[in-house]
Amino acid sequence: MTTGGDLAAFAARLGHRFARPELLTQALTHRSAADPKRAQLDSNERLEFLGDRVLALLIAEWLSERFPEEREGDLGKRLGVLVARDTLTRIAEGLGLAGVLRVPQSEGRAGLRERANVLADAMEALLGALYLDGGLPVARALVRREWEAQMGADPRPPMSAKSRLQEHTLGRGLGLPEYRLVSTTGPSHQPVFVVAVSAAGREAEGMGESKRAAEQVAAEAWLAQLET
């Protein structure tokens, strides 16, 4: 088992003193480092499940305050970007989360800590732990501090590649894009997905650490064809 960095220093960066420090330890325990005798219940997966919902609630609340004149659809576009894996990964990297993530020594050498999906999941787990230890005010404080730059990055509602592709095809009466899984490779904790998208007689492929991420890359590749 390897744990990087100083856990106390990391906790200080969070701005919260844990009454139940075991929650922080659990949030930073990847399933590959969990106790098999406990059926991985000491990993961060359950906290990730909770943190995902906590983040969505806090971002939705904040968006409603920040953009009181925007319609639901535009708020939804902003929400989608702010809770996306790429955003979570950037926040986790800024906090130095990879340095304190608990993984087996062999996986640490293989770079598991730096994988985007692992960091994003751990970031959600961390929010779940903060919520359980200190309630919404504690989780809200971290979100509003760490997401501030992302929240104000674009005065216009952002749109994902999949949404832009769908808008392009539907606006021209070409129907909905169709996505299909081409292949899945790698171990269960480090999968690589390849997805193809077909629309308007064109096809493009994308690769990612999740099917959703691969779909976004495929949509970007499809749209890039229009520019060339």
C-alpha positions in Angstrom: 0.0 0.0 0.0 1.3 3.5 -0.8 0.0 6.8 0.4 1.7 9.9 -0.9 2.2 13.2 0.8 1.1 14.6 4.2 -2.5 13.9 5.0 -2.5 16.6 7.7 -1.3 19.2 5.2 -3.9 18.1 2.7 -6.7 18.3 5.3 -5.5 21.9 6.1 -5.9 22.8 2.4 -9.5 21.7 2.6 -10.1 24.2 5.4 -12.0 21.7 7.5 -10.9 19.8 10.6 -12.5 16.4 10.5 -14.4 15.3 13.6 -14.3 11.8 12.0 -10.9 11.6 10.2 -11.8 8.0 9.1 -14.1 9.6 6.6 -11.2 11.5 5.0 -9.2 8.2 4.9 -12.0 6.4 3.2 -12.5 9.2 0.6 -8.9 8.8 -0.3 -8.9 5.0 -0.6 -9.1 3.7 -4.1 -11.0 0.4 -4.5 -7.7 -1.3 -5.5 -6.5 -0.6 -2.0 -9.6 -1.6 -0.1 -9.9 -4.6 2.2 -11.4 -7.5 0.3 -12.7 -9.0 3.5 -15.0 -5.9 3.8 -16.2 -6.3 0.2 -14.5 -3.0 -0.6 -16.9 -1.1 1.7 -13.9 0.8 3.0 -13.1 2.2 -0.4 -14.3 5.6 -1.6 -17.0 4.3 -3.9 -20.0 4.8 -1.5 -18.7 8.3 -0.7 -18.3 9.0 -4.4 -22.0 8.1 -4.9 -23.0 10.5 -2.2 -20.6 13.3 -3.3 -21.9 13.2 -6.8 -25.3 14.2 -5.6 -24.0 16.7 -3.1 -22.0 18.5 -5.8 -24.9 18.6 -8.2 -27.1 20.1 -5.5 -24.6 22.7 -4.5 -23.8 23.7 -8.1 -27.5 23.9 -9.0 -28.1 26.1 -5.9 -25.2 28.4 -6.8 -26.2 28.7 -10.5 -29.7 29.7 -9.4 -28.2 32.5 -7.4 -25.5 33.5 -9.9 -27.7 33.6 -13.0 -31.2 34.6 -11.9 -32.3 35.5 -15.4 -31.3 32.3 -17.2 -33.8 29.6 -18.2 -33.6 26.1 -17.0 -32.0 24.8 -20.2 -29.1 27.2 -20.0 -28.6 26.5 -16.3 -28.5 22.8 -17.2 -25.7 23.4 -19.7 -23.6 25.2 -17.1 -24.3 22.4 -14.6 -23.2 19.7 -17.0 -19.8 21.4 -17.5 -19.2 22.2 -13.8 -19.8 18.7 -12.6 -18.1 17.0 -15.6 -15.1 14.7 -15.1 -12.7 17.2 -16.7 -13.7 19.9 -14.2 -13.5 17.5 -11.2 -10.0 16.4 -12.4 -8.7 19.9 -12.6 -10.0 20.7 -9.1 -8.5 17.5 -7.7 -5.2 18.4 -9.3 -5.2 21.9 -7.9 -5.8 20.5 -4.4 -3.0 18.0 -4.8 -5.3 15.0 -4.3 -3.2 12.6 -6.2 -0.4 12.9 -3.7 -2.5 11.6 -0.8 -4.6 9.0 -2.7 -4.2 5.4 -1.2 -3.4 2.8 -3.8 -1.3 -0.4 -3.9 2.4 0.2 -4.5 2.3 -1.5 -7.9 -0.6 0.7 -9.0 1.1 3.8 -7.7 4.1 3.1 -10.0 1.7 2.5 -12.9 0.3 6.0 -12.6 -3.1 5.1 -11.2 -3.2 8.2 -9.0 -2.9 10.5 -12.0 -5.7 9.0 -14.1 -8.5 11.5 -14.7 -11.4 9.1 -13.8 -9.6 8.1 -10.5 -9.1 11.8 -9.5 -12.6 12.8 -10.5 -14.1 9.9 -8.5 -12.0 10.7 -5.5 -13.0 14.4 -5.6 -16.6 13.4 -5.5 -15.8 11.1 -2.6 -14.1 13.9 -0.8 -17.2 16.1 -1.1 -19.3 13.2 0.3 -16.9 12.9 3.3 -17.1 16.7 3.9 -20.9 16.5 3.8 -21.1 13.6 6.3 -18.6 15.2 8.6 -19.8 18.8 8.5 -23.0 19.1 6.5 -23.8 21.1 3.5 -22.1 24.3 4.8 -18.7 22.7 4.9 -19.1 21.1 1.5 -20.5 24.3 0.1 -17.5 26.3 1.3 -15.1 24.0 -0.6 -17.2 24.0 -3.7 -17.6 27.8 -3.8 -13.9 28.3 -3.3 -12.5 25.8 -5.7 -15.2 26.1 -8.4 -15.2 29.9 -8.5 -12.9 30.2 -11.5 -14.9 27.7 -13.4 -18.2 29.3 -12.5 -17.3 32.6 -14.0 -15.2 31.4 -16.9 -17.9 32.0 -19.6 -20.6 34.6 -19.5 -22.6 32.5 -22.0 -24.0 29.0 -21.2 -21.4 26.4 -22.4 -22.3 23.5 -24.6 -20.7 20.1 -24.7 -19.5 18.5 -27.9 -22.4 16.1 -27.8 -24.9 18.9 -27.4 -23.3 20.9 -30.2 -23.4 17.9 -32.5 -27.0 17.1 -31.7 -27.9 20.8 -32.2 -26.2 20.7 -35.6 -27.9 17.6 -36.9 -31.4 18.4 -35.5 -31.2 21.9 -36.8 -30.7 20.5 -40.3 -33.3 17.8 -40.1 -30.7 15.1 -40.0 -31.9 13.2 -36.9 -30.1 12.3 -33.8 -26.4 11.2 -33.8 -25.9 7.5 -33.0 -23.2 6.3 -30.6 -21.9 2.7 -30.4 -19.2 1.1 -28.3 -16.4 -0.2 -30.5 -14.1 -1.7 -27.9 -13.2 -1.8 -24.3 -9.6 -2.7 -23.3 -7.5 -2.6 -20.1 -8.2 -3.9 -16.6 -11.4 -3.2 -14.8 -10.0 -0.2 -12.8 -8.2 1.3 -15.8 -10.6 0.7 -18.8 -10.2 2.4 -22.1 -13.3 2.8 -24.2 -13.5 3.5 -27.9 -16.8 4.9 -29.2 -17.9 5.7 -32.7 -20.6 8.3 -33.6 -22.5 8.3 -36.8 -24.5 11.3 -38.1 -25.4 12.7 -41.5 -23.4 10.0 -43.4 -20.2 10.8 -41.4 -18.5 8.7 -38.7 -15.8 9.6 -36.1 -14.3 7.7 -33.2 -13.2 8.8 -29.8 -11.3 7.2 -26.9 -11.7 7.9 -23.2 -11.6 6.5 -19.7 -15.4 6.2 -19.7 -18.0 5.7 -22.3 -19.3 9.2 -21.7 -15.8 10.7 -22.1 -15.2 8.7 -25.3 -18.6 9.9 -26.7 -17.5 13.5 -26.1 -14.2 12.9 -27.9 -16.0 11.2 -30.8 -18.4 14.2 -31.1 -15.5 16.6 -31.1 -13.8 14.6 -33.9 -17.1 14.6 -35.9 -17.4 18.3 -35.6 -13.7 18.8 -36.5 -14.5 17.2 -39.8 -16.7 20.1 -40.7 -13.9 22.6 -40.2 -11.6 20.6 -42.6 
